[in-house]
Amino acid sequence: MHPYYTTSFADREMFAYNKQQAELKRVLAQPEQRMKYAFEFLSDYIGNDELMAAKCYDAIAKYSAQLDYSEAHF
């Protein structure tokens, strides 16, 4: 019998979840992606909550300070 069939449903779900979380951590390790998500959240957010907007702008400022400008050509 193939090992895939002996793996329980819960184990397969756990493996899929772990893979998804690892992919998310890899993507969010890049400051550009975090800034992109903050801008997208801010543009899609419904409501005039100044505290939420301030948190988004603070996150954008925090991650823009981490950008690598070493290959930027002016």
C-alpha positions as CSV (number, residue, x, y, z in Angstrom):
1,M,0.0,0.0,0.0
2,H,1.2,3.5,-0.8
3,P,2.2,5.6,2.3
4,Y,-0.1,8.4,1.3
5,Y,-3.1,6.2,1.9
6,T,-1.9,5.3,5.4
7,T,-1.6,8.9,6.5
8,S,-4.6,10.1,8.4
9,F,-6.7,13.0,7.3
10,A,-5.6,15.1,10.3
11,D,-2.0,14.6,9.4
12,R,-2.5,15.6,5.8
13,E,-4.3,18.7,7.0
14,M,-1.5,19.5,9.4
15,F,1.1,19.1,6.6
16,A,-0.8,21.4,4.3
17,Y,-1.3,24.0,7.1
18,N,2.5,23.9,7.9
19,K,3.4,24.3,4.3
20,Q,1.0,27.3,3.9
21,Q,2.4,28.9,7.0
22,A,6.0,28.4,5.9
23,E,5.1,30.0,2.5
24,L,3.5,32.9,4.2
25,K,6.6,33.5,6.4
26,R,8.8,33.4,3.4
27,V,6.7,35.9,1.5
28,L,6.3,38.2,4.5
29,A,10.0,38.2,5.2
30,Q,10.3,40.8,2.4
31,P,9.5,44.3,3.5
32,E,8.1,45.1,0.0
33,Q,5.4,42.5,0.5
34,R,4.5,43.8,4.0
35,M,4.2,47.3,2.6
36,K,2.1,46.1,-0.2
37,Y,-0.3,44.3,2.2
38,A,-0.5,47.4,4.4
39,F,-1.4,49.6,1.4
40,E,-4.0,47.0,0.1
41,F,-5.6,46.7,3.5
42,L,-5.7,50.5,3.8
43,S,-7.4,50.9,0.4
44,D,-9.9,48.1,1.0
45,Y,-10.7,49.0,4.6
46,I,-14.2,50.3,5.0
47,G,-14.6,52.9,7.7
48,N,-13.0,56.1,8.8
49,D,-11.1,54.7,11.7
50,E,-8.1,57.0,12.3
51,L,-6.4,54.5,14.6
52,M,-6.4,51.8,12.0
53,A,-5.1,54.2,9.4
54,A,-2.3,55.3,11.8
55,K,-1.3,51.7,12.4
56,C,-1.1,51.1,8.6
57,Y,1.0,54.2,8.1
58,D,3.3,53.3,11.0
59,A,3.8,49.8,9.5
60,I,4.5,51.3,6.1
61,A,7.1,53.6,7.6
62,K,8.6,50.8,9.6
63,Y,9.1,48.5,6.6
64,S,10.2,51.3,4.2
65,A,13.1,51.9,6.6
66,Q,14.1,48.2,6.1
67,L,14.2,48.5,2.3
68,D,17.5,47.7,0.6
69,Y,18.6,50.6,-1.6
70,S,22.1,49.2,-2.4
71,E,21.1,48.4,-6.0
72,A,19.2,51.6,-6.6
73,H,20.5,53.7,-9.4
74,F,19.8,57.4,-9.4
